[in-house]
Amino acid sequence: MGEVIEWRGPAPFYYVVIPEDESEAIGSVATAFTYGWGVIPVRAVVAGTTFTTSLFPRNGGYLLPLKDAVRRPAGIDVGDRVAVELSLVPA
């Protein structure tokens, strides 16, 4: 379960913060999957919807971008905690 946060920029972006233990496990194999800058391609399942994206490293952990096409229909908002299923995809 990870918390949904909002990153303000030119447009708001929503992310799920990957918990510390899971981030450590991902970090231990990251070099086999990253395609640069520590970004790791993944297949994710949130609220029953499967999508592809990439994890972004941040503060020793990872953020999962949460697409509006997933977030809005599921009624997910900032501060919610959501279950995430991740599969790392070789770069």
N, C-alpha and C positions, 0 to 999 in steps of 0.2 A: 504494500500500500504506500503510495506516495502522495504528497500534498501538491495541489495545483497552485502555481504562482503565475503572476502576470509580470511581464517584462515590458516596460514602457519604452518606446522608441518612436520613430516616425509613425508607427502603427502598433497597437498592442499585440503582443505575442504571449501565448499561454504554454506553460511547460509543466510536466510532472517531475518533481524532484525525486530521483532514484535514491532510496534509502542507503545509508552508509555501508551496511554489510553487503548489499547487492552491488554497490558501486565498487567496493574493494574487490569482489569476485570478478567483475567486468574488467577492472584495471589490471588484474593479474594476467589476463589474456589479450589485452587491448592491442598489443603490437601485432598480433596475428590477424587482426580485423580492421585496423584503422587505415584510412586512405589519405591521411595527412592531418596535421593540426590536432590530433587526438580525437577526431570525429569518427564515430563507429556506426556503420550502416546496420539497421535492425528492422525486423518485422515485429510489430507490436499489436497487441490486442487489448483494447480498452472498451468497456461497456458492450462487449460482444462484437465490436467492429475491428477488423484486421486492416492494418495499413503499413506502409513502409515509410521510413524516415531515417534520421541519423541522430544518435546521442551526441550531445555537446558536453565537453568537459567543463566543469566549473567548481572552483573551490575544493578540489580534491575529490569531487564526485561527478555525477552526470545528470544532465537534464534531458528529458524526452519532450520534444516539441509536440504539442497537442493540437492537432488540426481542428479548425472550426467545424468541419464536416463530421467530426467525431464528437466534439465537445457539446455543440448546441443541441443536436437531437437527443443526447443522453442527459441534458440538463446539468452538465458539469460546469462549475464556476470556481472562481478563485477561493482558496481555502478548503475546498472539498478534498477528501482523501479518496483516491481511486485505486482499484486493483489493476495492475499492469502485468501482462505476460509478454516477455521479450525473447526473441531469438536473434542472436548475432548473425550477421550475414557476411561472409568473406568478401573483402573489397576486390 
